């Protein structure tokens, strides 16, 4: 029988919530190949409003640094003002080989010091007989690297995503 699992993650950043959300979520398909070319070979919208509207699908193509070569995600919910979104993995990234379904809920909340906290909740259903060994740790590391890469870019480019 397939099991449903979830994990949560919080990442603190000195960058303002709206900037980090725009760079690390809304425009990540454009920014990722620039700030993480060793991981993301290319990325592009597949369908929908430039990859950033509800119902949009984005495809990320990875280098050999990742255990899979492609991942497609569909944006299910978006509230830009609250810096919040929910997406579903629809292809690649283990779908059909280890994972039956996977969703991620991301909310970037401002902090009193002008920075923010990225809160991620991921829920996934493994295929029958599959065990998640190091996958949770790898997924958390990957998400952390995404936001830390966006953060480094934003700190180095203070006029970007304002």
C-alpha positions, 0 to 999 in steps of 0.5 A, a space after each residue: 500500500 502506498 504511503 503519504 508522507 510530508 515534511 516542512 522546512 523553514 529558511 531564514 533570509 535577510 532579503 525582503 519577502 516580496 523580492 525573494 518570492 519573485 526571484 525564487 518562485 515566480 521567476 525561478 525558471 528564468 533565474 535558475 539557469 543563471 545562478 545554478 547552471 551546475 544543477 539547472 541546465 535550462 527551464 521554460 514555461 510549457 503552458 499558461 501565462 508565462 509560467 507564473 499564472 494559476 494552471 501554468 506549467 514550467 519545465 526544468 531540465 537538470 544536469 547530471 548533478 540531479 538524479 533525474 533529468 527533467 521535472 514539470 510542475 503545475 501552479 495550483 494556487 498563487 497569491 502574489 501579495 501574500 507571497 504564497 503558492 502551491 504547485 504539483 509535480 506532474 512529470 519527472 522528478 520521480 513521478 511514476 518511478 518512486 512517487 505517485 503524487 507530490 505537492 509543495 506549498 511555499 509561503 514567504 513571510 516578512 520578518 521584523 528585521 526586513 528579511 523573511 522566512 521561507 516556509 515550505 510544506 511538501 506532501 508526497 505519496 510514494 508508489 507501493 513498495 518504495 521507501 523514502 530513504 535519503 529523499 527528504 534530506 535531498 529535497 530539503 537541501 535542494 529547496 534550501 539551495 534554490 532560495 539561498 541561490 536566489 538570495 545571493 543573487 538578490 544581495 549581489 543585485 540590490 536593484 533586481 526584483 524590486 
